[in-house]
Structures are given as C-alpha cells and as structure tokens.
C-alpha cells in the first residue's frame, strides 16, 4: 500500500485526480499535473523533484510562524497522547480553556468571548448567525440585512460566500440574495480621474451610510469588512476608511464585524490589526489561518461583552445560541495555537515584522516603474502587484494569461507565487529576512521582465 511518503511525482499526480481541489474546473478534472510539495522548512517548500522554492503566499496567508516548527509538532503530539478529543457541548479541556483566556487578553476592547470554529469560513458564518440571534433576542426579528463589499472574500459556507464580493467566483453558485447587499469596492487605485484619495474615502464611507439608510437602519443587522481585502487582490482602503465605517455603524446601531482571518497574528505587525493599525474596536472579530500558522485547522469568533450584556438585559430567560461544530475548541488545535503564540512571544515575531516590513515595501514599490505593473499595494507583510500590459486597451483575460506565465517562470526559478486574476499576491512567512525578501522580489521582477519581453 502506498503511504503519504511513497510514490514518484507521476504516481502522486495520478492519484491526485481523485482529490477535487478548491476552485477546481470540473471540466478538466484529472488533466492538471499539479506541483507535488513533499517537505517544508522556514520560508521554503520542496517539491517531489527536489526543487526548493520560497513560499511566497505563506501557504494560504497562514504559515505565519514558518514551516517545520518542532515546537508545534511536539505540542500537537503530546496533546494527542494525553487527550485527542473532547465534546465541546458538555465538557472542556485545559488547552482550549487556556487558549480562550489568552486570546481574550490579546483581543481589542471587550472581545472577551471566544467561540472556536473549524476555520475562517465557519468563523464568519458564526458571526453572521450570531448577529441574527442577537436581534432575535432583542425582539428585532426584521433587523437581518447584511452589508459587505465588492472585492471582499469572507469564506465558502453558503452564508459567508454570499457576503463575498469576488463576482467572477459567484457566477454559477447560488447565494443568499434576500439578506446580503454589496457596496462598491474601496480600492483607491480605481477612483475616478480627478478625484482625490480623501474625496474617494468620503464617497466610500457614504456608500455604506447610504445603503444603511436605503435599507432602513431598523433592518440592517451588520456590516462585515476585512481591514485589507486580501483575496480580492490586497486592496488597501484609504486612511481612515475602516474607522469611519465603524462610526457610521455605531451611529445607526449596526454591528461591525471585522474579518481578520488574514490580517491577525502578525501579518500587519500586530496580533490584531483592527485597533492597533486601524483604530477600531469591533463588535465581533473573526480569525483563523495564523492562529495555528496553518499546522492544524482552527478558527475563532470574538464577541463583545456588550452584546452579551444587551441580550441579558432583555430577560433572564434561557437564550441558547444553537450553533456549533464537532471540532469546536479541538484540544489538538488549541495545543498547536498555544505553541504558535509561544513562538511569537519568544522570538518577537511582531517586532520582526515591523522591522522588515519597510524593506518589503521599498523593494515592492520599485516594481511600479516596470511598464507592465499598474499598481503596487503593500501593507505589513502582504502585497499585491497588479499587472496591465496596455492600460489604453484593457483586457483582463490577456493580463491574467500574462501573470500565469510569470507564475510559471517564478516557480521554475525558485518562487511559489499566487496569481489572483491579474495581481501577484505575496504573504510570506513572517520569519522572512531582508535577504530573503530581496531574493523573493528579485525572482518576481525577473519573471515580470522576462515574460513581458517575449
């Protein structure tokens, strides 16, 4: 019998045809010979042919502490020996309780209630369901409308996917249509000619308030927003936008949900970005990915004490939030998260990100001088390099095809890239050094120039 460690590249690729990958083109299942990754260490992964590659996307925005962390491996193995599972409905366990208290102490404001989920999608889904539950408890059954944004990504469950605004990915998928409303993308790079960034910010904040007023504030339950629209191409809204949207929500009694599945746990140099980077203490906050650095699946929803108190003020009657998962607060995932947070503390990873991020930004900004680069967006250790071969004659298919060729060049030369439409997205492990940043961006630049030249 073949195991996870046996088989040639071709053997694994042949068996992989039974693995239906996320975002799979179902008309071509089994035709793609995907790269087979067999090992990883630090910021590097190694494929089944022995090629060592910089992990430019950091897995999927998630391998924040880097690959090959024995501390996490040992913590997971020890927890499996002691207790591999408990039912979160009826009992608790030390690693989960300890993690909940530790996270509550790190979270902004009064987000002291930690609801564990299986990942980012289920964290977002739980936040939206809690918003509905909250309004039901307060006797407001019609206050159920959700506002999100074009360009956003919030997950793959039915409800979270409905709040996502990557429109090409919604074409053949059914969505919740009677409760979810998308307002325009807050990308300042797409603002009308002659409009200042400040004026654009005013307009995007007005989009939110106008939508609330159009629907009726008594009908709108929540606004959900990523501080940076990650999978939408690393879209960084104008300064002050996130804070002002929060103020609009408070003004109209609309819950503000910060989706920090990507931006939490060091990606922007802080444990959470909402308050430390954007000046917001949200009503709810979702996270996953960097919580365990991707070693074990886990997500979390943080809920404000204020919301719990509001429910309690209505009556002392039983108010069960009938939502949960078999693996909520899984002890092995909790052990991985605790070991991950220990690494952050011991190695000063947040300070390290703040130290190397300016160099990351400087090197990436220099790419803006290349003729095929139309925009460079970077904050902390996440970036998007958008390409357009001919701005006078826009052609999205052409630019996507160009970037796919750049992706192949980079992989052939030691860098895993992540193309998102016509944008090259980068979110490397937070342990990356300035020398490794130079190597990574150097490969990307050579790829852009080489493919453009031919």
N, C-alpha and C positions, 0 to 999 in steps of 0.2 A: 504493500500500500504506500502511495506517495504521501509524504508529510509536507508541512509548510517549509521545510528546509531542503527538499529534494526537487529534482527536475531541472531540465535546461530551460533557457529563456523561451524556446519554442513550445516546450511542454506546458509551461505555466500560461503562456498566451493562448494555447489551445483550450486549456481548462477554463480560462477567464471568460470564454464566450458564454458561460452559464451565469456569470456574475453580471447582473443588469446594473450598470453604474448609474449614479445620479446624472440627470440631464442626458440620458442616452438617446441617440437617434434610433428609434425602434426599427427603422427600415434598413439599418446597416449592422444590426447586432451580429457579432462574431467576425466582422470584417476588419476591425481595427486592431492592429498589433501594438498594444499599449506598452510603454516602458515598464519593466518589472523592477520595483525597488526592493532590495533584499536586506540592506543594512543602513544604519544612520548613526552619526556621531557629531555632536556640536551643531554647527550650521550646515553640515554636509549630509547628503544621502548618497548611497552607492547602488548602482543598478546591477542586474544579474549578469552583465558582461564585464563588471569590474570598473565601470566608469564612475568617478567621483564628481558629484555635482553640488553646487551651492543651492540650498533650499530657499529660493527667492520668495515663495509665498508663505514660508514657515508652516508647511503642511497645508492648512486652510485657515490662515490667520491665527493658528492655535498653538504651535510648538514654541511658546514664548521662552521657556527655560532652556530650550535646546534639546537635541536628541541625545539618547544614551545616558540619561541621568540615573546612575546606580542608586542614588538615594530614593528616588521614586520607585524604582524596581523593587528594592528591598522592602520599602514600606508596604507596597502592594502585596508582595509575597508573604510578609509577616501577618498582615491583616487576613489574608486568605486562610492561613493556618489557624488563626485564632477564631475568626468569625467571617464566613464568606457572604452571609446574607442575614437580614432580619426583616420582619414585616413592619413597614413604617406605619401601618394602621394601628397597631396595638402596643408596640414596644419601641425602645430606642437603643442606641449603642454609643459607646464612648467616642469613636472618631467623628461621627455625624454631629453629635451634640457639641463637641469641642469646635468643630469646623463652623457650625452655625454661630456660636458665640464669637469666634474670631472674625468671621465675616461681618457680623453686625457691628463690631468695633471698628472695622475699616470703612464701612459704608458711610456715605454722606448723610447729614441731617438725622432724621429719626427713622431711618430704614432698618429697623431692628427685628423685623420678622422675615426670616429666610425660609422660602418654600423651595425645596430641592426638586429638580426635574431631571429628565434624561439628556437634555441638550438645549441649544438655543431656541429651536422651533417650539419645543414644548414649554419653555420658559415664557416666550411671547404669548403663546396660546393661553397659558395660565393667567398671565397678566390681563389679557382681554376678557377672559371669563370672570376674573375677579372684579373687573370694572362693572360687568353686568350684574354680578352677585351683589356688589356694593350698592348699586342703585335699587335693586330689588329690595334689599334690606331696609333702605331708607324710604321705601314706598314710592319710588320713582320708576315704575316699570317701562315708561316710554323713553327714558334717557339712556339710549343704547347705540347711538350712532358713533362710529369711529372715524377719525380723520388721520390719514397718512399722506405720503408724498410720492409723486412720480420719481423714479430713480432709486427708491428705497428698497431694501431687502430685509424681510423680517422672519423668513422661515418657510418650511414646506408642509406644515399641517394645513388643513383646509382653511382655518381662520387666519393663521399667520400669513399664509401665502396670499390670501385675499387682500391683506394690508400691504403686500409688497407692490412696488411700482415699476418693476422691470417689465415693460409692456410686451416685449417680444416673447418672454417666457410664459405669458398668460394666455396666448392666442388659442391654444387647443385644450386649455384646462378650465374646468368650471370653478367659479369663485362665488363667494358671498357678495351679492350685489345690492342688497337692500339695507345694509348697515355700514358699508365701508365707502369712504369718499376720499379721493386722491386730489391733493392740491399740487400746483406746479413745482418742478424741481428747483431747489435753491442754489443751483450752480452759477456762481457769478461770472464764470467764463462764457456763459451763454446769454448774458444780459443784452438787451437791445443796444445798437450802436448809439453812442452819445449819452447813455445813462451811466452815472457814476455808481461805484460799488455801494455807497451809502444810500443812494436812491433805490438801488436794486434791493438792498436789505429792507428798506421801508416797504417796498412792494411785496416782498415775500412774507413779511410779517402780516401785512394787510390781507394777503391771500388766506392766511389762517383765520384771522378775525372775521373776514367777510364770509368765509364758509360756515363758521360757527353761527353767525347772525342769519345767514341764509337758511340753515337747517333749523335754527332755533336753539338757543343755549340750553333750554329745558329738554332738548332732545339729544344733545351731544354728550356722550359718556367720557371720551378720552381722545387725546392726540398722542400718537406714538411716533418717536423720531430717534434715529441714530444721530449722535453728535457729528459724526462724519459718515456719509453714505458710503459704506465700504464696498460691497459687491456691486454697487452702482457705478464704480469706477473711481473710488476715493474722491468723492465730491465734498469739498470743504465749504460750508456756507459762510457768508460774510461775518466778520466780527460782530458780536452782539446778537446775532440772529437767534441762537438757542435760548439765551437768557430772555430776550424779548418775547419769544413764543411762550415761554414759561409764564411770563407776566400776563399775557393775553389769556392763557388757560386759567390762571388764578382769578382774573377779573370776571370770567364767565362761568366759574365753577365747573371747569372741565379738568379731568385728571390728566396729568402729564406723565407719560411713560417714556423713560429714557432707555433705549435699546443699546446696551453696552456689551453685547455679545462679542464684538470685535475690539472696542476701544478700552475695555477694562484690562486689568492685570498687566500694566506696563506698556501697552502699545503706544501710548502717548506720554509715557514717563511718570504715570501715577497709577495707583491701584484702581481708582475710578476717575474718569475724566469729567463727569458731569459737573461737579463742584470745583475741583482743582484747576480745570482747564477752562470751563465754560460758565462757571459761576451759578450753577443751578442745583437745587436740592429737589429732586423729582418726587412725585407721589409713589411711583413704582420704578424699579430698575431691573432690567433683565441682563443676565450674563451667562457665559458658558466658556467654550474654547480655552482661553488662557487660565481658567480656573484650575484645570488639571494639566495645563500645557499639552492637552490632547492625548495624554497617556491612557486615560480611561474616560469614557463619555460621562459628562455631568453638566447640568445647568442649574441655575438658581434664579428665583424671582425674589426681589426685596420689596416688602410692602411697608408703607409708612405707619407708624403708631397712630397718627392722626386718623387714618381711615378706619383702623380697628376701633378707635375711640368713638368715631361717628356712628359706627354700627351699634356699639354698646349703649350709646345714649338713647337709641330708639326704644329699646326694651331689653329685658334680661332673658327673653325667650331664646331657646336654642337656635343657633344660626350656623348650621353645618355647611362648610364650603366643600360640596361633594365633587371634588376633583382630586386626582392623584394618580400615581404610577406605581407599578410593582417595584420599580427600582428607585423610587424617591429616597434620597439620602443614603444610597447604597454604601455600605461601610468600606468597601474596597475603593470606590471612587473617592470617598471622603478621605481615606488614608493617602491617596495619591495627591489630592488637593492640599492637604496639610504639609506633606513633604515638599510640594511645589512652592507653597508660601514660605516654607523654611529656607529654600534656596534663594528666593527673592530677598529675604531679610539678611541671610548670611553673606551673600555676595553683593549686596547693594545694587540689585539689577535696575531699580527705578532710577537711582543716581547715574548708573552707567548709561541708560537710555538718554537721559538729559544731557550727558556729556557727549555722546557720539551723534545724537540727532542733528545738531547743526552741521556736522561734516556730511552726513547723509543728505541733508537738504542742499548744501552747497554743491555737491557733486551732481545731484539730480538737476538742479536749476541750470547748470551749464549745458544740459542737453537741449534746453529751449532754443539754443542757437542753431540746432540742426534743422535742415529745411523740411523734414517730414514730421517734426514734432510741433503740434499745435497748442499743447498745454502741458504744464507740469504742475501737479498738485501733490503737496507733501506736508505732513504734519507728524511729528514724532518719528516713529519707525514704520509709517505706512505711506505709500506713494502710488500715484497713477501717472503714467506718461502716455498722453493721448497723441495718436498719430493721424495725420491727414495729408495725403500725398499732393492734393491740389485743392486748396481752400476755395478757389474760384469755381470749382466744379465738384461739389460734394458727392461722394459715392461711398456709402457705408460698406457695401459688400467688398469693394476694392480695398478699402482700408483695413477691413477685418482680414482679408486674404493676405495683405502685406504683413500684418502683425503675426499671423500664423507662420509665415516664413521666417520672421525674426525669431519666433519662439523655437523653431527647429534649429536655426543657427546657434542660438544660445545653448540649447541642450547639447548640441554637438561639440560645444566649446566649454562646457562645464558649469552651466547655469540652468536650473529649472525656473521657468518664467510662468506667469499666469496671465494669459490674454483674456481680457473682459471686453468683448466686442473689439473696438479699435484702441483700447487702452491696455498698456502693460502695467499690471499691478504687482507691487512688491511689498512684502511684510515679513522680513526675515526674522529668525530667532533673535531675541533681544540681547543675546550674548555676543552678537557680531562686533568685530573690532573695526577700527578705521581702515586698517589694511585690507580686511575682507570686504568692507564697503567699496573700497577702490577697485578691488578685483571684480566684484559683482557688477558694478556700474560700468566698468571698463568693458566687460563682455557684452553688456546690453548695448553700449554705444557702438561697438564693432559690428554687432548684429544689425542695428538700425542702418548704419552706413553701408555695410556690405550688401544687404538686400536692396536698399534704395539705389545703389549704384548699378545693379543689374536689372 
